[in-house]
Amino acid sequence: MKWEGNRESDNVEDRRSGGGGMPVFGGRSIGIGTIVIALLGGWALGINPLTILSLLSGGGAPTAQVQQGPAQRPPADDTMGRFVSTVLADTEDVWQAVFRQGGGTYQQPRLVLFRGATPTACGTGQAAMGPFYCPADQKVYIDLGFYETLKSRLGAPGDFAQAYVIAHEVGHHVQNQLGISAKVDQMRGRVSQAEYNALSVRLELQADCFAGVWAHHAQNARQILEQGDVEEAMNAAAKIGDDALQRSSGGAVVPESFTHGSSAQRQRWFNNGLQNGNVKGCDTFSSRNL
């Protein structure tokens, strides 16, 4: 992916200096191996990773000890921090233009870099959750250690795979801006768990499609793609499909428990956005064939 020299976003908040180390649950520290198990189990089964971490550590309700440092931008020699900042800037440029064309105004999200755990308006954010978006404070949160998990544990290396992850979370912010996330959240408790899981799948696949829309417009405007980039993103989409995660965790594939979509579905919807660059073409909620 061509990103060096491109604009970096001012909406990046670096909290890594104050919250170093692994989160502590019930007085016991949790290693990366346990966190990966929780991450896989949470994604695959639709269970809060914090619950899995609590069970694995033998503790009760999990609590994280976090030391919060002053917010600051990534240092100039931090290549990964600068990469994330550049990708975020590119999503800002694309979505500002898309919203403007539709007669709307795009409110840029902030992206928070943290290590281990950090407070959010949605509760304490944990590295074990993987990257996530909190609609309550309109911030994307990411522990950059996830990229090592993506590469080494999940088999999805490459800078464009990393960019896809950010673009997916920004896609959730776009859904929040459009009022889509709130409509899905209103159904919580009104429908069965299986039905809510199905709605969650459609929400996640739409975020994948929005990630593709970003890539489509970014390529047209700035020619960011290099050979193999699309394959990296498609591979990442496949590796974090619910069926792939369930298989990798040693369990059976249970479609009723899917919350993010199968590998094939995630690939299909990302590619749909990439090829068409059309927000209306990302209406997963009206589609009969996911």
N, C-alpha and C positions, 0 to 999 in steps of 0.2 A: 504494500500500500504506500502510495506517495503522500507523505505528510510533512516531511522536514521543510521548514521555512514557511509553512502555512500559519494562518492566524491562530493564536491560542485564546481560549475563553477566559474572561474575567470572573466567570461564575464557578470557579473551582475553590473549594475550601479544604485545606490540608490539615487534618487533625492527627496525623500519624505520630508527631513528636510527643504527644501527651498520652497516647493510649497504647503504648507498645506492649508486646507480649500476647500470649494466648489468654482467652477469657477463663475465669475461674468459676467453677460451678460447685456449690455446696462445700466450698473450702478446698476442693481438689482441682488442680489444673488439668486441662484436657489437651492431649496431643493432637497433632495434625491427622494421624490415622483415624482417631475417633471422630474428629470433625468431618473427615471425608465420609465416614459411614453415616453420620447424621445428615450430611448434605445429600447424599445419594438416597437415603431412606426418606427424607423429607420430600424431595422432589418426586420420588417414585410413588410414594404412598399418599401424598397430600397431607402429611402430618407435619406440624410445626417442628423444625429441627431442634428447637429448644427443649421440647418434650423428650425427644430421642436422646439428646445429650444428658438430660437429667437422669433418665433410666440407665444409660451406659455408665454414668459416674456414680450410680448408687445413691444419689441425692434426692431431695424432695424438689420443691419448686426451684428452678434454676435462677441464680442471680449472678450478674457479672460485675466484677470489680473493675471500674474504669477510672483512669485519671485523665481528666479533660485538659488538654493544653490549648494555648491560644491559637485561633484560626490564622492560617497563613497560606499563601500560594506555594505550589511546589517549587523547590529550588531550581536554578537554571541548569544544574548538572544532573538533574533527575530525569533521565530519558523516558522512563515509563510514565512519570507524572506529566511530562510535557506531551507525550503521545495522547494520553487520556484527555488532556486539556484541548489539544488540537482536534481530536475527534468530536468532542463536545461542541467546539466552536463551529465545526462543519455542520453538525445537526442544527445548531442555532440558525445558521445561514439558510439552510434548506427549508426548515419549518417556518421561519419568518416569511419566506417567499411564498410558500404554499398557502399559509393562512391569509397573507395579503391578497393573493389571487382569488381567494374565496370570500373576501370582504371582511375578514376577521383580523384579530391581533394576537400574535403568539407571545405568551408570557414565558420567558426563558426559565428553565429549572436551574437549580444549583446542583453541583456534583460534589459530594463529600468523600474525600479519601480518608480512610481510617485504618487502624490496625487492631485486630482482636475484637473490640466492642466499642460502641459509641451510643450516646443518647440520641433519640430521634422523637419526633412528634407521634410516631406509631409505636413507641416503646423502645427498649434497648435493642439496637441493631447488633447482630453477631456475624462474625466472619463465616460461621457455619451456614448461614442462610444463603451464601453466595450474594452476588449483586442484587439489589432490590430498590424499588421506588416507593417512597412514602407520600401518598397523596395529601396527607394532612399538612406537611410542610413543603410540598412540591420539590423534594430533593431526591436525587439518585445517590445511593450509597454503595461504595465498593471498597473492599479490602483487596489490594492488588495481589495479595498472595493467592487469590482465586485463579489468576492467570496461570500460575504454576500448576494448580489442580487441573485446570482445563487442559493444559499441555501434557502433563505427566500422568495424571490419574485417569483422565477422560479421553485422552488421545486426540485432542483438537488443538494443535499448535498453529502459530501464524498470527501476524499482526492484524490481518483483516478479520480473523475469528474473534480477536479481542475487541475490535471495533464493532463487530456485529452485536456483541454482548451489551456494549454501551448503547448502541442504537436501539436495541430491544427495550431497554429500561426507559430510554427517552420516549419510545413508542407508548409506554404506559403513561407518561406525562401528557402526551398528545391525547390519549384516551380520556385522561382526567380533564383536560382543557375542553374537550368536546362533550363532556357529561356522560360518556359511555361507562366509565368505571363506577360512577355513582349509581347508575341504573342497575348494574349487575350486583353491586353490594346491597342494594335494597331488597334483592331476592333472597339474601341470606336468612335462613330460618323460615322462609315462606314456602320453600320447595324442599324436596328430599335431598340428602347429601349427594346421591348419584346425579340428580338433576342440577345441583349447584356445581358439582364437578364438571359437568358438561358445559355449563355457562363459562366456567373458569377456563376450560380448554379453548373456547371460542375467543375469549378475551386475550389469552396468551398468543394464539395464532394470529390474531389481528395485530398484536404488537410485533410479531415476526414480520408480518406483511408491511407494517409501517417502517421497520428497519430496512426492508427492501426498497421502499419508496425513497428513503433517505439516500441509499446507495445509488439508485437510479439518477436522482437529481444531482448528487455530488459528482458522479462520473460525467454527466453532461456538462456541468459547469466548470469542473476543475480537473477532470481526467485523473482521478485518484487511484484507479484500479491498475494493478500490475498483473502479470501472468500468474495464475494460480490463486488469486485472491478470492474469486467467487467460489472456487472449490473449497477453500479454507472455511468460508462462512457456511457453505452447505454441509461440510463435514461437522462443524460445530453444532449446527442445528440438528444433525442426525445423532450426535453423541449425547445430547441433552434431551432427546425425546423420552417420554415417559416409559415406553417399552424398552428402550436401550438401557435406561437407568435401572429398571426393575430387573432386567437380565443380569446386569453387571453387579447388582447387589445380591445375586443368588436366589432371588424370588421368582415366583410365577408372574407372568404378564396378566394383569387384571385391568382390562379397558375401563371398567366402571370406576376405577380409582384414579384414572388419568386426570391431571389438573393442568397440564401444559400441552398435551397433544403428542401423538406418536412422532417418531423420527421422520417418516414419510410426509406427514402433515406439516411439520415444522419446515421442512425443506420446500414443500409445495407452496406454502404461503409466503415464505421469504422470497422465493423465486417469482411469485406472482407480482409482488410489489416491485421487485428489481426490474422485471420486464416491462411493466405497465406504468410505473411511477404515478399511479392514480389512487388517491385516498378512497374514492367511492368503490374502487375495485377490491378494497380490503374489507368488505362487509361480510365478515365470517358469520354474523348472526342470522343473515338471511340465506346463507348458502346451505343447500341440502347435502352437498358433497364436500366434506372437509378434507 
